[in-house]
Amino acid sequence: MSLRHRPWEEAADFQIGLKPIAPSAWLEGGETDPAARKDRLFADHLGLVWAEAEASRPAQAEALEMVEAALGQVAAASGLPPLYAAARLVPDDLCLMEKRDGQWRLTALSLSAGSFFTAEEVIGRNLAELHGPVTGFADLFLVRVQRIFEGLRPGLVLERRNWTLLNSDALHTPSSSAIRAQIDEIKPSQAAHVLHLRVERQTLVRLPRTGGVLFTIRVWLSPLSDLVADPERFAAFAAAWRNATPQLRAYKRLDLYDDLVAGLLAGA
Ligand code: HEM
């Protein structure tokens, strides 16, 4: 089941890639105790995994209500910020976007599996600022994404996925440097087990009462060995690896893994 999403089979470059899905498919579930995993991070690394802006509590409370309604489950009264109470119920990270002074800004987030960013860094950022590191985002995507935020109809659930390859099986990856520093130590014979496909499955929904938007991020990890075991899927991955555009390769630093992946592809 870890390979339920295979976005590398769909696009060779950055894409918006948002598609409507059935509301019943909004939250995928599949983790026994997300609260335990998240509570450890909340206790030990608060600034990395949680941040909220002033006046975001009404929209946070609406996000909690929406998650509770989708799950048919009510969060225990805890005194925790409502968005964090919601995040404890699901594997997904939850990001609340609200329009402030004409800009869609991140006003609260519970981030347990950030891909090289932290809550304290990104809180308050608008869509352009959030995507500063993404090659071409301002020119190709920004206006379209802003329009999607403006027009998102209540009840509609939009989904997109992305992927990268990483020598880590950790969900909580606030920074890339320690992970990338270990690449040289990976033996070719271990590569299929050490290298992991990291898929983010993201959704967007409108919060009708407050007008905010709830952005969810679910990270799925699977070792490349899962793919190697499936020749058809592995061939599709090989094609995706070869066809990825230079800008996508540069953004994801795929070059760092070229030798190890080439070894696996040669053995396939
Ligand atoms: C319509 C919604 C959105 C679209 C189409 C979009 C698109 C993208 C794309 C193309 C990337 C590059 C990696 C990838 O392919 O996913 C990216 C990265 C990112 N996005 Fe978004 N995004 C959206 C919404 C958001 C929201 C609401 C947040 C708020 C947390 C966000 C935060 C980020 C961050 C932090 C990165 C990583 C940037 C870095 O490399 O430091 N995105 N996004």
Residues whose N, C-alpha, C, O or C-beta is under 5 A from the ligand:
A	BS01	HEM	F14 Q15 I16 C95 F116 F117 L130 P133 V134 V145 N162 F215
